[in-house]
């Protein structure tokens, strides 16, 4: 299935409420020409070659996420909103960890299963909503959410689900966007007051750390700008991305790309959220 020309019903930057069926259409359209993944690689050729991308990633952000996850062999990584599984499979395969991918799009999960078959990665995928994860309490060591937790109607409740499935000492790493100026009315309402560090802190995570970097913002905006330089067929995934770019670029500079890490503590104390530069 393809999206209408010059339009996407579900923006990958998460600026509006979306449904599983809308993402099914997006993933189905992308499957035909891999426009988004190809453009991301044009913007950053240093990305690993075996990723099937559908998030605004660059190599620097991907490696920051890997460092913050601190994933080890044999540990279980829950990829929440895994999409077609690319980054999760790469992260788990890189260290011989176990991957459980969860997404509310059946189209995405079907593609993730196909991608995983030839890979030497212990991986399983299931269709489920982030508000009700089909995993037992304290069952995984790490959780990941690349530009996905923002789609939950109740972000704190979704973060609590992630906390619930983590073992004590386990960690969640998510990516998203913060407004440069909280409450900026030029931004869509969804982003005006976003504070992921506060969301995780409220959900009960400790040692919450928020990082940002100019390279991440440059990649985000560069993907949109590069898309607009290409010739697109009507109804294609690229045409949809171009429509999104025209809507989002005028306010993209008002947002900053962030990666946020939170730990499930063994007690009840909670750390104050803070922000800083990416750890090296």
N, C-alpha and C positions, 0 to 999 in steps of 0.2 A: 504494500500500500504506500502511496506517496502523499505528501502534504500539498496543500494548494500552492500555486505559484506565489513566490515572494512572501510566504507566510509560514509561521510555525505556531502550532497551538500550544506547544510547551517549550519555553525557552530553556536552553541548557544552562543559562546563568541563573535560573530560578527566580524570575521576576514576577511570576504569576502562579496561581494555584493550578495544579495539573492533576490528571488522573492516569490510571494504568493504561486505559485505552488510548489516551493521547500519546503516552510514551511508546506504546506499541506501534503507532503510526510513525513516530519519529525514528524508532529503531528499524522499522521495516524500510523506511525511505533511505536511511543511511546505509542499510545493507546492500542496496543496489549500486551505489557509487563510492561509498566510503569517503565522502567529501570532507567531513569534519576531521577524520583521522589524517587524511592526506594534507590538509591545510595546517594542522598542528605540526606536522613534520616539516613543512616548508618554513614555518616560523622558528622551529627549533630542531635542526637536524641531529642534535646530540641526544635526543630521546632514544631509549633502547629500541631496536628494530622490531621486536616481537610484540609490541603493545597494540591492542585494538582500542583506540582512544575515543572517548566521548565526553571527556572533561577538559577544562581549560588548564592543561598541565604543560609544564616545561620541565626540562631535565633537572634544573635546580630545585624546583618544588617537589618533584618526585623523589629525589634523593633526600631532601629534608624530611619528607614523610617517612621514608625508610629508616632514617636515623631515629626519628621520634618514636616509631613503632618499636624499635629494638627487638625485632622478631628473631626467634632462634629455632633451630631444627627441632621438629617434633611438636612445637607449639601449634595451637589452633588459632587461626585468624578468621574472624567473622567480618566479611565485607558487606556492609549495610548499604543497600542501594548499589549493588555490584554492577548493574548494567550488563554489558556483554562479557564482563569478567577479566578484561585485559590487564589493568594494573594489579588487581588482586592476584591473578595467576602469576604475574611477573614477581611480585613481592614475595609470595609464598614459595615459588619455585627457586628463587634466588638463594634461599637459605634452607630449603628442604622442610618447610613447614606445611601444615595441613590447612586447606582453605575451605570455608563454608561461605558461599555467596548467596545473598538474599536480595530479591528485587520484586517489586509488585508488577512488573511487566513480563508476561509469559513469553513474548517475543525475545526480550533480552535474555531471559534464562535459557531458552532453547539455543540461542547463539552461544552463550557461555558454555553450555554442555558440549556443543560441537567443538568449540575451541579447546576445551580441556582434554578431549579424548586422546589426541596424539602426544600430549605433553606429559613429561615425567613428574606430574604434580598430583598429590593426593587431594582431590577436590570434589565437592558436592555442591549442588545448587538447588534452590527451592524458591517457589513463588510465595511471597508473604509480604505483609505490610510492616513497616518499621514500628508501627504502634503496637504490634503484637508479635514479637519475634518468636519463632517456633523452636527456641533453644532453652535448655534447662538453666536454672540459676547457677551462677559460678561455674560455667562449663567451658569458657574460652579464656585464653591468655591475652589476646589482643583483638581490638575492633577498629575498623576503618570505615570512614564515610566520606567519599570524594564528591562534594557538591550535591549530596543527596539528602542529608538530614534537614536541609532547608525546606524540603517539600512536605514535611510532616505538618499537619494542621496544628498540632501542639508540640512544639520543639522540645520543651522541657520533658514532657511525657516520653517522647522518643528517646531523649538522652537517658532518662531513667531506665528505659528498656535496655539500652546499651550497658548501663551500669549493672543492671541485674544479671546479665549473662557473663559479665567479667568476673574472673577469680580475684580475690584480694591481691593487690599489687599489679593487677592487669591495667592496661591503658587503652584509651580511645584516642585516635587521631582523626580529625575531620578538617575538610577544607571548605571555604565559603568566602563571603565578602562582608566587610564592615563599611559603613558610611564614614567618610572623612569627618563630616559634621553630623552628629546625631540629630535626627529630626529634620534634615534637609528636605524641604518640600519639593525640590526638583526631582527627587528620586521617587520611584514607585513605592507605595506604602509598605510593601513587603520588606524593603531594605532600610527604611528610614531610621529604625531604632534597633537594628540587629547588633547583638553583642554576644558572640558565641562563648566567650570566656564566662560571662554571667550566666548563660544558659547551662553550661556544664557545672558551674559552681552551685547553682540552684538545684540541679539534679542530684547533687551529692558527690561530685568528683572532687578530688583534692589535687594539689600541686598543678593547678591549671596554668598553662603557658600558652600565650598567643604570639605568633611570629608573623612578620610580613617582610617583603623585600621588593624593591623596584622592579627586578627582573620578572617577578610573578605578574605584576600589573602590566608590564610591557608585553608579556606573552598573551595575556587575556585580551588586551586591546589589539595586539598584532594579528590575532586570529581573525577578528572581525574585519580589520582593514585589508588583510590579504584576501579574504573571501570576496570583498567588493571589487577586487581587481580582476577577477576571473569571469569567464563567460559561462553562464548557467543555462541549462535547458529548463523551460517552464515545468513546474511540478517536481523538479529534482530536489534532493537533499541540499544541494548547494544553493538553489534558489531560495529555499526556506531559510538557510543560514544567512543569506544576504538580507532577507527581510528582517530577521532578528537583529542583524548588525545595524541596519538603518535605524531601528528603534532604540537600540541600546548604546551605540557609540556616543550620542550627544551627552549622555550622563555617565559614561563609563569612568571618566576621570574623577568623578565624585565618590567612587568606591575604591577600596583597597583590598587586594587579595590577601587572605589570611589562612594560616594553618594553626589549629588549636589542639593542644594535647591535654588530656586529663587522666588522672590515676584513680583507680578504685582503692581507697585506703582500707586498712584492716580494722580501723576504729571509727569513731563518729566525728573526729575533728575535721574541719574543712579549711583549706588554704585560701587566702585571698587571691583572686585572679590578678594576673599582671601581664604586661605586654613586654616584648623585647625583640631583638633581632634574631634571626635564625641561628640555632646552635650549630657549631661546626665540630 
